[in-house]
């Protein structure tokens, strides 16, 4: 995949001061029982805590460690109206803790640890042979599409898979939640963005208006513009081209290396991902009147204008995008509310399980000492 600049990367940390203390302690063999939002997979309690920190609603969590027989590697994200767990009980094999949202968190955490006899199952987009897991990790670090990997060791039972390095993908670009037309609201993105790479050559985007490329769908995402859709396609290592529907804000990522067959269709714009060039960031600097980014709320505050709401999102290192409600909205009770929003953008394997003679780990791009 081309190492194009992915705009709307993760927010740069700011000097925004938080009133709450930073609850960075962990409690071993303590279960924060109940109050579950969702359960994700995670290889370590530190990774689980970062998942909680980046999840918009998570305030605390319980992690099932690898030494627990029942559901190891489960990261249970939790929340309550009080911000505290309603029940704490002793339970061997788990560790609990709190979100680091109030700690000015690193928006791009480094995970340098590798995991012996642990499989990051799924999310594969490419496989190749390498002599050891160190080389596999170096390949993953150099490939902009790779977020984590699993390497099959020499001792693996099935000799057909030995020395195979599986490169895996998860979204590092913020994906907006439900995008829909709604009167009386304005939505947009944080302006303090960090680009993954500065490339001198600007992309010469060629979009095909009123043109659909049917079939070969890889994923369907929500996006506010065709330029936003192109960013998503450019970030995904398996996306070969895309079609965007402006009527319902749907971005159809497609995978077909054999052919590209276009057909006329009103309201659809198609295009090709960018490779090794600087994407235009004009779309991320715009505010979108009459468009709601519904869901993924961190919190809301009252503001006088949409511009103030955007500034508040920009200064909060946890905020990736926002929606502001003005006096044209139908329900007066919601007027002047500024909803700050975010989604998980850190590497997140879809499943983590024990498997003998494999090694898994993450890309080192976010680490101070990279092997590239």
ABEGO torsion letter per residue (X at the ends): XBBBBBBGBBBBBBABBBABBBBABBBBGBBBBEGBABBBBBABAAAAAAAAAABAABABBBBBBAABABGBGBBBBBBBAAGBBABBBBBBGBBBBBBAAAAGBBABBBBABBBBGBBBBEGBABBBBBABAAAAAAAAAABAABABBBBBBAABABAAABGBBBBBBBBABBBBBBBBBBBGBBBBBBABBBBABBBABBBBBBBBBGBBBBEGBABBBBBABAAAAAAAAAABAABABBBBBAAAGBBBBBBBAABBBBBBBBGBBBBBBBBGBBBBAAAAABBBBGBBBBEGBABBBBBABAAAAAAAAAABAABABBBBBBAABABAAABGBBBBBBBBABBBBABBBBBBGBBBBBBAAABABBAX
